[in-house]
């Protein structure tokens, strides 16, 4: 009997966990369908999708004896059924009420699963409002009839492709551990190759052949592990549509968000750390960019402000771009605030790139009053810090009266990179391959200096600025008679990094820096080399912006 009860308890726990995961996905569907209806879409399928979510939550809650949750979901189902029967689109106020229901379900479902009974005061109040809407009926409906539906309301949606939608939930911690293990294999594999290459020709021939086969299998394994960690960015985009609606409505503005590239995939860890920066940027656009409807009309603009959010791949990186058609940056206000904060001398004038960079300073805000959106100078400095923590960069361009564009550049993954190994003296470094375009030789006779004291290399008739890694990191030793320059591209800037020798391509497992090195400019991380020693990974944009002023400006422009 005890074993039977234990099995039942186990099954219930599994069922509850499954219900929680399914409810999260269903509520996302419900929220997006409501937002599409709010934007004017009168497709009957959207209302049916929302109804199905309420019906699913009610059915699962009833089966698991979560009475309060089931009762609430049943009432919501009643409200939706009224509009389905009348075949009209709910008015905006009803959609707002249903969006509040989504928010409360996101709280109520985990609470019910955890064993909490009863409703909170706010949930009771919301339930009362839903009941009133059920009694009132669709008298406040938009009056817009629903378009013909493509499926029967009671029929599940069919997958277009056999086997589509087959998924397995996996703990992120387990995926992280899998990735760590593949990273350790990289290190062990590199050391083994290094040892094999030191053997005699006869001894190493067959062993190297086997080793190459192991490398091929490993690369296949690594690609599979990395692909498991890759997730589409669309869930964040969908959440931001709701944020734009709510924030603009609460501040007397009208705005909508258009998104493209939601199917672009990036590492799940990158995705998790991207939510807050994007939300800060959207809030900033709605507060400082998008004007009030009457102001926009007086300027010949549409009453509804437009935010565009896109994601795409470029040069092995993810580019995320947020633009708005608002007021743009006010140069006078930014310069005045900068002078008040001591960031700008009284008569000093800045070019647009330098001026735009000021908005990322901690405590910087041009807002006249403190609101729930702005005024405390906390926001864009957090954006920059969080993006840099992801080994990415963020820059901004703006035209007064026209709008503003923020561009974020991120790596595909935070775990393993392809790089070019170089050496300076006895020390080795990794330069990420994403930035490398070619390598060139540098002799003493080639060396020239510009007015800033930076090195200049004549590369096929074009002047190429470069920085010596030995000088940048203040390393001991003399420059060899013949050096190598690794030519890198950061945005629109071509520059060089002078090193003693180039060792060849390597895969590098990125390890975190110790506290002593975290604030050193030009270093992005560390890695274990083939010989077991620690090598440093070069932060190319950071290195160039720190040691060559022109490179810093180019980085702001698009690096």
C-alpha positions in Angstrom: 0.0 0.0 0.0 2.8 2.4 0.9 4.6 1.7 -2.4 1.3 2.4 -4.3 0.9 5.7 -2.5 4.5 6.7 -3.1 3.9 6.0 -6.8 0.8 8.1 -6.8 2.6 11.0 -5.1 5.4 10.8 -7.6 2.9 10.8 -10.5 1.1 13.9 -9.1 4.4 15.8 -8.7 5.3 15.0 -12.3 1.8 16.1 -13.4 2.1 19.3 -11.5 5.5 20.1 -13.0 4.1 19.3 -16.5 1.1 21.5 -15.8 3.3 24.4 -14.8 5.4 24.2 -18.0 2.3 23.9 -20.2 0.6 26.8 -18.4 3.6 29.1 -19.0 3.5 28.3 -22.8 -0.3 28.7 -23.0 -0.3 32.0 -21.2 2.3 33.3 -23.7 0.0 32.3 -26.5 -3.0 34.0 -24.8 -1.1 37.2 -24.3 0.1 37.4 -27.9 -3.3 36.7 -29.2 -4.8 39.4 -27.1 -2.2 41.9 -28.2 -2.9 41.0 -31.9 -6.6 41.6 -31.3 -5.8 44.9 -29.6 -3.9 46.0 -32.7 -7.1 45.5 -34.7 -6.9 41.9 -36.0 -10.4 40.4 -36.1 -9.3 36.9 -36.9 -11.6 34.5 -35.1 -8.7 32.1 -34.6 -7.2 34.5 -32.1 -10.2 34.5 -29.9 -10.4 30.7 -30.2 -6.7 30.5 -29.1 -7.4 32.6 -26.0 -10.5 30.5 -25.3 -8.5 27.2 -25.6 -5.9 28.5 -23.1 -8.6 29.2 -20.5 -10.2 25.9 -21.2 -6.9 24.0 -20.9 -6.0 25.7 -17.6 -9.5 24.9 -16.3 -9.4 21.3 -17.3 -5.9 20.7 -15.9 -6.6 22.5 -12.7 -9.8 20.5 -12.2 -8.0 17.2 -12.8 -5.4 18.1 -10.3 -8.0 19.3 -7.8 -6.9 22.9 -7.8 -10.4 24.2 -7.2 -9.8 28.0 -6.8 -7.7 28.1 -10.0 -10.2 26.0 -11.9 -13.1 28.2 -10.8 -11.3 31.4 -11.9 -10.4 29.9 -15.3 -14.0 28.7 -15.8 -15.2 32.3 -15.3 -12.7 33.6 -17.8 -13.9 30.9 -20.2 -17.5 32.1 -19.8 -16.5 35.7 -20.7 -14.6 34.5 -23.8 -17.5 32.3 -24.8 -19.9 35.3 -24.8 -17.7 37.0 -27.5 -17.3 33.8 -29.5 -21.1 33.4 -29.6 -21.7 37.0 -30.7 -18.7 36.8 -33.1 -17.5 40.2 -32.3 -14.1 41.5 -31.2 -13.8 42.5 -27.5 -13.3 46.2 -26.9 -9.9 47.6 -25.7 -11.1 47.8 -22.1 -12.0 44.1 -22.1 -8.7 43.1 -23.7 -6.9 45.1 -21.0 -8.9 43.2 -18.4 -8.0 39.9 -20.0 -4.3 40.9 -20.1 -4.6 41.5 -16.3 -6.0 37.9 -16.1 -2.9 36.6 -17.9 -0.7 38.4 -15.3 -2.6 37.0 -12.4 -2.7 33.5 -13.8 1.2 33.7 -14.0 1.1 34.2 -10.2 -1.9 32.0 -9.4 -0.8 28.8 -11.2 2.6 28.4 -9.4 0.9 29.3 -6.1 -1.8 26.7 -6.6 0.8 24.1 -7.6 2.7 25.0 -4.4 -0.4 24.2 -2.3 -1.7 27.7 -1.6 -5.5 27.9 -1.5 -7.8 30.9 -1.9 -7.4 34.1 -3.9 -5.5 37.2 -2.9 -7.5 40.5 -2.5 -6.3 41.7 -5.9 -7.3 38.3 -7.5 -10.7 38.5 -5.9 -11.2 42.0 -7.2 -10.2 40.9 -10.7 -12.5 37.9 -10.5 -15.3 40.2 -9.6 -14.6 42.5 -12.6 -14.6 39.5 -14.9 -17.9 38.3 -13.5 -19.4 41.8 -14.1 -18.2 41.7 -17.7 -19.9 38.2 -18.2 -23.2 39.7 -17.0 -22.9 42.8 -19.0 -22.2 41.0 -22.2 -20.6 42.4 -25.4 -22.4 45.8 -25.2 -19.0 47.5 -25.2 -17.5 45.4 -27.9 -15.7 47.1 -30.7 -18.5 46.2 -33.0 -16.0 44.8 -35.5 -17.2 41.4 -36.7 -14.8 38.5 -36.5 -13.4 37.1 -39.7 -14.2 33.6 -40.7 -12.1 31.0 -38.8 -9.9 28.4 -40.4 -10.4 25.7 -37.8 -13.2 24.5 -35.7 -13.0 26.0 -32.2 -12.8 22.5 -30.6 -10.2 21.1 -33.0 -6.6 21.2 -32.1 -4.2 22.8 -34.4 -2.4 20.3 -36.6 1.3 20.3 -37.2 2.1 20.9 -40.9 5.2 18.7 -40.7 5.2 15.1 -39.3 7.1 15.0 -36.1 7.1 18.8 -35.7 7.0 20.2 -32.2 8.7 17.3 -30.5 10.5 18.8 -27.6 12.1 17.7 -24.3 12.4 20.0 -21.3 15.9 20.1 -19.9 17.4 21.8 -16.9 19.7 24.7 -17.9 22.2 23.6 -15.3 22.6 20.2 -17.1 23.1 22.0 -20.4 25.7 24.2 -18.8 27.5 21.1 -17.4 27.4 19.5 -20.9 29.0 22.6 -22.4 31.6 22.7 -19.6 32.5 19.1 -20.4 32.9 19.7 -24.1 35.1 22.7 -23.2 37.3 20.5 -21.1 37.6 18.1 -24.0 38.9 20.9 -26.1 41.7 21.5 -23.6 42.5 17.8 -23.3 42.4 17.3 -27.1 44.7 20.2 -27.6 47.3 18.9 -25.1 47.1 15.5 -26.7 47.7 16.9 -30.2 50.6 18.9 -28.9 52.2 15.7 -27.3 51.6 13.7 -30.5 53.3 16.2 -32.7 56.4 16.0 -30.5 56.8 12.2 -31.2 58.9 10.8 -34.0 57.4 10.5 -37.5 57.0 6.7 -37.4 55.5 6.7 -33.9 53.0 9.5 -34.5 51.6 8.6 -37.9 48.9 6.2 -37.0 48.2 7.9 -33.6 47.6 11.2 -35.4 45.2 9.6 -37.8 43.1 8.3 -34.9 43.4 11.6 -33.2 42.0 13.4 -36.3 39.0 11.0 -36.3 38.4 11.8 -32.6 38.6 15.5 -33.4 35.9 15.1 -36.2 33.6 13.3 -33.8 34.2 15.9 -31.2 33.3 18.7 -33.5 30.0 16.9 -34.4 29.3 16.5 -30.7 30.1 20.2 -29.9 27.8 21.4 -32.7 25.0 19.3 -31.3 25.5 20.6 -27.8 25.7 24.2 -29.0 22.5 23.8 -31.1 20.6 22.5 -28.0 21.5 25.7 -26.2 20.4 27.9 -29.0 17.0 29.4 -28.6 15.0 31.9 -30.7 14.9 35.5 -29.5 11.2 35.8 -30.3 9.9 35.2 -26.7 11.7 38.4 -25.6 10.3 40.3 -28.6 6.8 39.1 -27.7 7.1 40.2 -24.1 8.3 43.7 -25.2 5.1 44.1 -27.4 3.1 43.9 -24.2 5.5 46.3 -22.4 5.2 48.9 -25.2 1.4 48.7 -25.0 1.2 49.0 -21.2 3.9 51.7 -20.7 2.7 54.0 -23.5 -0.9 53.7 -22.4 0.0 54.6 -18.7 1.9 57.7 -19.9 -0.7 59.1 -22.3 1.1 58.0 -25.4 0.2 55.8 -28.3 2.9 53.4 -29.7 3.3 50.1 -31.3 6.2 47.7 -31.7 7.1 46.0 -35.0 9.6 43.1 -34.8 11.6 41.2 -37.4 14.1 38.4 -37.0 12.3 36.7 -34.1 13.6 33.3 -35.4 17.2 34.3 -35.0 18.8 32.0 -32.4 21.4 32.7 -29.7 22.8 31.0 -26.6 20.2 30.6 -23.8 22.6 32.3 -21.4 22.9 35.4 -23.7 19.2 35.5 -24.0 18.6 35.5 -20.2 20.9 38.5 -19.8 19.4 40.4 -22.7 15.9 40.9 -21.3 16.7 43.8 -19.0 18.8 45.8 -21.4 16.2 45.6 -24.1 13.4 46.6 -21.7 15.5 49.6 -20.5 16.0 50.6 -24.1 12.3 50.4 -24.9 11.4 52.4 -21.8 13.9 55.0 -22.8 12.5 55.2 -26.3 8.9 55.6 -24.9 9.9 58.2 -22.4 12.5 60.4 -24.2 11.7 59.5 -27.8 8.0 59.0 -28.6 6.0 62.2 -28.2 2.5 62.7 -27.0 -0.1 62.1 -29.8 -1.0 65.8 -30.1 2.6 66.8 -30.4 3.2 64.2 -33.1 0.3 65.5 -35.0 1.6 69.1 -34.8 4.9 67.8 -36.3 3.2 66.0 -39.2 3.7 62.5 -37.7 1.3 59.7 -37.2 -0.4 59.9 -33.7 0.9 56.4 -33.0 4.6 56.2 -32.4 6.5 53.4 -34.1 9.3 51.3 -32.5 11.1 48.8 -34.7 13.1 45.9 -33.2 15.1 43.6 -35.4 17.7 40.8 -35.0 20.0 39.4 -37.6 23.4 37.7 -38.1 26.4 39.6 -39.3 30.1 38.5 -39.4 29.5 35.7 -36.9 27.7 37.9 -34.4 24.1 38.7 -33.5 23.0 42.3 -34.3 19.9 43.6 -32.4 18.6 47.0 -33.5 15.9 49.2 -31.8 14.8 52.3 -33.6 12.0 54.8 -32.9 10.5 57.7 -34.9 10.4 60.0 -32.0 12.0 63.3 -31.1 15.6 62.2 -31.2 18.3 63.5 -28.9 18.3 67.1 -27.9 21.9 68.2 -28.2 21.5 71.3 -26.1 19.9 69.4 -23.1 22.6 66.7 -23.2 25.4 69.2 -23.3 23.8 71.2 -20.5 23.4 68.1 -18.3 27.0 67.0 -19.1 28.3 70.4 -17.9 26.3 70.2 -14.7 27.8 66.8 -14.0 31.4 68.0 -14.8 31.7 65.8 -17.8 32.1 68.7 -20.3 34.0 71.9 -20.0 32.0 75.2 -20.4 33.0 76.0 -23.9 33.8 72.5 -25.1 31.8 71.1 -28.1 31.5 67.5 -29.0 30.8 65.7 -32.2 27.6 63.6 -32.3 29.4 60.3 -31.5 31.0 61.7 -28.4 27.8 63.4 -27.4 25.7 60.2 -27.8 28.2 58.3 -25.7 27.4 60.6 -22.7 23.9 59.1 -22.3 25.6 55.8 -21.1 27.2 57.6 -18.1 26.0 56.5 -14.7 23.5 59.0 -13.3 23.0 60.8 -16.6 19.4 61.8 -17.3 17.9 64.9 -19.1 14.4 64.3 -17.5 13.2 67.3 -15.6 11.2 65.2 -13.1 11.5 61.8 -11.6 8.8 59.3 -12.8 8.4 55.6 -12.8 10.2 55.7 -16.2 13.1 58.0 -15.8 14.8 60.9 -13.9 17.2 59.0 -11.7 19.9 58.4 -14.4 19.6 54.6 -14.0 19.0 52.8 -17.2 21.3 53.2 -20.2 24.4 52.9 -18.1 23.0 49.5 -16.9 22.4 48.6 -20.6 26.0 49.3 -21.5 27.4 47.4 -18.5 25.2 44.4 -19.1 25.9 44.2 -22.8 29.7 44.5 -22.2 29.4 41.7 -19.6 28.1 39.6 -22.5 31.3 40.5 -24.5 29.1 42.7 -26.7 28.9 46.4 -27.6 26.1 49.0 -27.9 26.1 52.2 -29.8 23.6 54.8 -30.7 22.8 57.3 -33.5 20.1 59.9 -33.4 18.7 62.8 -35.5 16.8 65.5 -33.7 13.1 65.4 -34.7 13.5 62.2 -36.7 14.3 59.4 -34.2 17.0 57.3 -32.5 18.6 53.9 -33.3 20.3 51.7 -30.8 22.5 48.8 -32.1 23.7 45.9 -29.9 26.3 43.5 -31.1 26.6 40.2 -29.3 28.5 36.9 -29.7 26.5 33.8 -30.6 27.8 32.0 -27.4 29.7 32.8 -24.3 31.4 29.5 -24.0 33.7 28.6 -26.9 35.2 30.8 -29.6 37.4 30.4 -32.7 40.5 32.4 -32.4 44.0 33.2 -33.7 46.7 32.3 -31.3 49.6 34.8 -31.1 52.6 35.3 -28.8 54.5 38.2 -27.3 57.7 37.0 -25.6 56.8 33.8 -23.7 53.2 34.8 -23.3 50.4 33.6 -25.6 47.1 35.4 -26.4 43.9 34.6 -28.4 42.4 37.1 -30.8 38.8 36.2 -31.7 38.5 35.2 -35.3 35.4 37.3 -35.8 37.6 40.4 -36.0 40.6 39.0 -37.9 40.8 39.8 -41.6 44.4 39.0 -42.5 48.0 39.0 -41.2 51.0 41.1 -42.4 54.7 41.4 -41.6 56.2 44.4 -39.9 60.0 45.2 -40.0 61.9 48.0 -38.4 62.1 49.8 -41.7 58.3 49.8 -42.1 57.7 51.5 -38.8 56.1 55.0 -38.9 54.3 57.1 -36.3 51.3 59.4 -36.5 50.8 62.7 -34.5 49.4 60.7 -31.6 52.4 58.4 -31.4 50.5 55.4 -32.8 52.1 53.0 -35.3 51.2 53.3 -38.9 51.7 50.4 -41.4 51.6 50.9 -45.2 49.3 48.0 -46.2 49.1 47.9 -50.0 49.2 51.6 -50.3 46.8 52.3 -47.4 47.7 53.6 -44.0 46.8 51.1 -41.3 47.0 52.2 -37.6 48.2 49.6 -35.2 49.0 49.0 -31.5 51.7 46.8 -30.1 50.4 44.3 -27.7 53.7 44.5 -25.8 53.2 48.3 -25.3 49.5 48.0 -24.6 50.0 45.6 -21.7 53.4 47.1 -20.6 55.3 43.8 -21.1 59.0 43.4 -20.7 61.3 42.5 -23.6 62.6 43.9 -26.9 60.6 43.9 -30.1 62.0 41.4 -32.5 63.5 42.6 -35.8 60.5 41.1 -37.7 57.1 41.3 -36.1 53.6 40.3 -37.3 50.5 42.5 -37.5 47.1 40.9 -37.2 44.7 43.1 -39.2 41.3 43.4 -37.5 38.1 45.1 -38.4 35.9 46.7 -35.8 32.8 48.2 -37.4 34.1 50.4 -40.2 37.6 50.7 -38.8 40.5 48.6 -40.0 43.4 48.5 -37.6 46.3 46.2 -36.6 47.6 44.5 -33.5 51.4 43.9 -33.6 52.7 40.7 -32.0 56.0 38.8 -32.0 54.6 35.7 -33.9 51.3 34.2 -35.1 50.8 30.6 -34.0 47.7 29.6 -35.9 44.0 29.0 -35.4 42.7 27.6 -32.1 39.4 26.9 -30.4 39.3 28.6 -27.0 37.2 27.7 -24.0 36.4 31.0 -22.3 37.1 31.1 -18.6 36.2 34.0 -16.3 38.9 36.5 -15.3 40.1 36.8 -11.8 39.4 40.0 -9.9 42.9 41.3 -10.6 42.3 41.3 -14.3 38.6 42.2 -14.5 39.3 45.9 -14.9 42.2 45.6 -17.3 41.3 47.2 -20.7 41.7 45.0 -23.7 41.1 41.6 -22.0 37.9 39.7 -22.5 38.6 36.4 -20.7 41.1 33.6 -20.3 41.6 30.1 -21.7 43.7 27.0 -21.2 46.2 26.5 -24.0 47.4 23.3 -25.6 50.4 23.1 -23.3 48.3 23.6 -20.2 49.2 27.2 -19.6 46.7 30.1 -19.2 46.3 32.4 -22.2 44.4 35.7 -22.3 41.6 36.4 -24.8 41.9 39.9 -26.4 38.9 42.2 -26.2 39.6 43.8 -29.6 37.2 46.8 -29.5 38.3 47.5 -25.9 42.0 47.3 -26.8 41.7 49.6 -29.8 39.4 52.2 -28.1 41.8 52.4 -25.2 45.0 52.8 -27.1 44.0 54.5 -30.4 41.6 57.4 -30.2 40.4 57.0 -33.8 39.5 53.4 -33.1 37.4 54.4 -30.2 35.4 56.7 -32.3 35.0 54.1 -35.0 33.8 51.6 -32.4 31.1 54.1 -31.4 30.1 54.5 -34.9 29.4 50.9 -35.5 32.0 48.5 -33.9 
